[in-house]
């Protein structure tokens, strides 16, 4: 079944008509300051996308980034709890040596 190249897997193309399957989504409200709302409206108009689509994409991207960051922090903290890590003083000396004639190699972990 051919798919529209930019519409994703939820659209099936038949001839020149696009049939959209209902997406499993929920609605909720978000408060925006006036300038953000105006920017969202302008972007929606210039891209031909709805404000809801753009907001959902932005939220999804935000969640992806922050979930990745929090998982990395938690992994690093767990590593430190197991006694693995590099002493702050060693890292500080390494960073202080950057762009000097005696730049140090990166410290190795424990």
Secondary structure as UniProt FT lines:
FT   TURN            5..7
FT   TURN            9..10
FT   STRAND          11..14
FT   TURN            15..16
FT   STRAND          17..20
FT   HELIX           34..47
FT   HELIX           51..81
FT   TURN            82..83
FT   HELIX           88..96
FT   TURN            97..99
FT   TURN            101..102
//
